[in-house]
Amino acid sequence: MKLRDQFHQNHPGVFFLDADDLTGINHFLGLKGWLNTDERVISAGKAGEGNMNYTLRVTTSERSFILKQARPWVEKYPQVSAPWDRAIVEGSFYRAISGNSFISSRMPVLLGLDEVSRILMLEDLGEAQDRTSLYRGERLTRDDIEELAAYLSHLHGAFINFADKSDFSNREMRALNHQHIFSIPLMQSNGLNLDAITPGLEKAAEDLKNNVAYVEKVTSLGETYLADGMALLHGDFFPGSWLRTGKGLQVIDPEFCFFGPPEFDLGFFIAHLYLAEQPDGFADLLLESYKTDRSPDRQLINQFAGTEIMRRLTGVAQLPLNYGIEKKRQLLDLSVRLVLVGQT
């Protein structure tokens, strides 16, 4: 059964976004009141390379915008189910940050949210490129690091006293993320064929799985991740969520957001500096540029960084990395030091 038919069978009457269905898109937008008088849809095409959702750039007779639909599965891996309400949480995030000019100016504007079909209508940032090119040899600049650090500083500091933290519990998405970061990569029989990715990687992963102290610490870090905290986190702060646009660096895809430890976002950031082989000293520059009322725990940052390095090399969510087993072994050794010692 096709995914579209499966969707309609399980969710009758709910609109299914499809680039080939311009008539349906036009009708849906008209029913929602998201089109101006006499405005008509001209074209729709894929926008970006996101894993989780179905995302289109829609061009009308007057403008362009992004439509993003969350479905009860991961778009890149339809066999993997995913929390359908992630779109509603993401919409809540955009609404919450709309009153903060620093953060909102560095993210697309939410133009509409349909909670029934789990569709967000977002500002089109133009023909922007995400920063996954960093894994292919591109370099961040010091200004990029400082700009991203400032974004996290404002995000983590602005919502400490936010009244409606329960809107961002995001339990199902956190459970999904927890499984893929802290659990699946270290399961003895997880069904992953790592040697098909890089010959020799399976043995390197087995060494981690058999390191009892390492597995116990990663498990403990997973419990820390699942615990509620005071800071609003992006939750998936890596190069795939950063866009280079005509407006400058922009941040997207906050669907994994929750109130938790700031060290998680910071650790993710640092992990990808290592994975993308960015210049030495950028991790220190990040933490020097990150300024909130509460100083983060550097050891915890490093431990989250080590865990993210491990899951990106030995887990399901692989990155477009060009290096071979020797470099990956070096990074996995670094992961052990970061997790067990909290430093390089």
N, C-alpha and C positions, 0 to 999 in steps of 0.2 A: 504494500500500500504506500502511495506517495505521501510525503510529509504533509502536504496541503490537505489531502483527503483525511489523513489521520487527525490533523488539527480540527477540521470541520466536524468530524465524527465525535471527537471528545469535547469540543467547545462550539456547539451549534449557535449560529448567529453572530459569532465574534469575527470581526474583520481580520483577514489574513493578508498581510502586506506582501505585494509581489510586483517587481519592476515591470513585468509584462502585462500587468492589469491596470493600464492608465485610466480606464473608465471607472474601475472600482476605487482607485485612489482618489480620483476627482470627486466621486460620489461621497466617499468617506469624509474627505476634507470639507465638502460642502455641508454635510450633516453636522459636523463639529463646529461649523462657523469659522473655520480657519482660513477660508479664502475670502478675499475682498469681492465686492460686486463686479461681475463680468470677468473675474480672474479665472483662468483655466490652466490645468496641468498640460504641459507640452511634452516633457520627457522625465524619465526616472532611471537612475543608474547606480551601480554600486558605489558606495562612499567608504574608502578605506579597507583595511584588512583585519577588522576586528574578529576575535574568536567567539565571543559570547552571543552577539545579537545580529539581527538582520537590519542592515543600515543602508539607506538610499539617499542620494542627493536628488531632490525633486526640483525641476525647473518649471516655472509657470510663465504665463504671459507677462508677469510683472517682476519676478524675483526668483531666488532659489533658496531652499532651506533643506534641512536634514530630517528625515523620518527614521526613527529607530524603534524597532519592535523587539521586545523580549519574548521569547517563546519557551515552552516548558522543556527545552533541551538546549545544549550548547550548539550554536550554529555551525561551528567548525567540526564538531564531533556529535552529530545528531543522536548517536546511540547513548550519549551521556545526558541524563536528565539534569535539569537545573531549575532553581526556584523561579517561578513565573513572576512573582511580585517584585523582582529586582528593579523593574522599571519604575514602580511606584516609589521605592526607596530612593532611586536616583532622582526622580522628580522632586521628592522632598528635600534632597540635598541642594538642588539648584534653587529651590524656593528659599531655603534657609540662608544661602550665601548671597542672595540677590540684594540684601541690604548692606553688604560689605563691599565697598567699591574696589578695594585692593584685590580681593579674591575674585569677585564677579568679573572684573575687567580682564582676568586671565583665564576665563572659561567661556564657553558659548552660552548665549542667553537661552533660557527655556521659553519657548513660544507657546507651548501647549502640552498637555498631558491627558491622554485618554486612559483611565484606569481599567476600563473593561477590556480593551484590546491590548493594553500594556504598550502603548505607542507614545513616544516622546517626539515632539516637534521642536527642533533646535535650530539656533542660528547657524547658517552656513559660513564656516571660516575660510571658504575658498579652497583652491587646489592645494591644500596643506599636505605636508608629508610628516608622518610620525618619525620618531627618532630611532626606530629599529635599525636604521643605517649605521648606528654606532657599533653594532656587532660586526659590521663589514668594513671597519677601518676608519669611519668618521670620528672626529673628536669633538667633545664638548669644549666650550671655552670657559674661562674663569667667570665671565659675565653670566653664562648659562647656569653655572653652579650657584652663583650668588642669587640669581633670579629664582631658581627652583627652591633654594633654601628660604628665601623670603616668602614664597608662596606657602611652604609648610609652616613657617613661623606664624604667619597670620592665621592660617587655617587652624592650627593646633591651639592657638591662644585665644581666638575670638569667641569660642562657643563653650568655654568652661562652665559658665552659668546658664547655659541654654536650658529652657524649661521643659522642652519636649524631647528629651533624650530617648524616650521609648520609641519614637518614630524611626530611630536609627539603630534599633537593636539588631536588625538584619540577621537574625539567628540562622536562617536557612542558608544564606550565602556564606556566612562565616563557617558553618558546618561543612559546606562544600569546599571552601578554601582550606580549612583545617585538614580535611581528608587528603587533599592534593599536595599540601606543603609539608605537613608533619607526620603523615601516616603512610600513604601509599608508597612513597619512594623507599621506605625502610621495612616494608612488609617482605617476609621471606619469599613468598610466592605471589608476586603482584602482576604477573602476566606480561610484563614489559620485556621486549627484546632489545636490550640496550646495545648488544654487539652489532645489530643491524644499523644502528645510528653511528657508532664508532667502535671498531673492533678493539676488544680489551676493556670496554666500559663496564661490562657485566661483572668482571672480576673486581674492578675497583668499587663497584656498588656493593658487592658481597662483603668486601672488607669493612665497609661502613655498617652494614647490617649486623655483622658479627662483633662490632665494637660496642659492648654492653653499656659502657659509660656514656658513649656518644648517643646511643638510642634513647637511653633514659633521660638525658638532658634535653634532647629534641622533644621528647614526649612532654616534659615539664614546660618547655617553651610553648608548646601547643596549648597547654592549659592556661598559660598567661595570656595567650592570644584570645582565647574564648572568654576570658573574664572581662567584665565591663570596666571602662576607665573614664577619665574626665575629659579627654581631648577628642575632638571630631577628627577622624582620620580619613584620608582618601581611600586607603585599603588596597590599592593596586598601583603603587607609585613607581612605575618603571618606564623605560623609553617608549613602549607602545602606547602609553597614556600621555605622552608629550608631543605636541605638534609644533612644527615650525611654520608660521603663517606670516602674512603681510602685516598682522598686528603684533608680531613678536611671538615669543614662546607662549603657548596655550596648553592648558591641562584639560583632559577629557575623561570620560568613563569612570565616574565615581560610584558605580553600582555596588562595589564591595565596601562602601563606607560604613563606619560604625564608631561609637565612642569607646576608645581603648587607649593603650599605651603609645605615646608618640614615637617611642623607640622602634615600633614596628615599621612605620613609614620610613623612618630614617635608615633602618637596617636594610630594607628593600632597596632604597636608593644606593646605598654603599655596595650592596651585593652586585648590582648591575654596573657599577663603576669597575669592579673587578672583572665581571663576566665580559664586559665590552672593552677591556684592556685600556681603560682611560689613564691619563697621566698620573704618576705618583703624586701624592699630596692633595688630590682632589677630595678624598674622604675627609681629611683634616680641614680643608677649605669649607666644605659643606658644614661641618660642625661649628667652625668659627663664625660662619655667616648665619647660622640658625640661632635666633634670639627670641626666647620666651621668658616669662617670669620664673619658670621652673627649669633648672638645668637637667637635661636628659641623662640617663644612666648609660655611660659609654660601653660598659661591659654588656649590658642587655642589647644595645644597638648592634654590637659586634656578633652577639649570639644569634640574633634574628638574621643578620647578614649571612652568617655561615650557613644557617638553615636554608635560606633562599638560594644560595649558591648550589647547595646539594640538590635541592628539588629541581632546579632548572637544568642540571646535568643528568640526573638519574630518575626524574619523574616524567609525568605525562606531558606537561606543558614545556616542550622543548623550544629552544631559541635558534635562530639562523646563525649558528656559530661556525666559523671556518677552520678552527684549529682541531688538532687530533688528540690522541689519547695522552700524550705526554703533558700537554698543557692542561687537559682535563684532570689528570692525576694531581698535578700541582695545585689546581684550584680545590680539589676535594681534600687534599692535605691541609690547605688553608682553612677550609670549612671546619675540619676537626679542631684546629687550633682556635678558631674564632668561637666555636660552640663550647669547647671544654675549658679553655683558658680565658676567653673573652678578649683576646688581643692577637695580633698577627705574630 
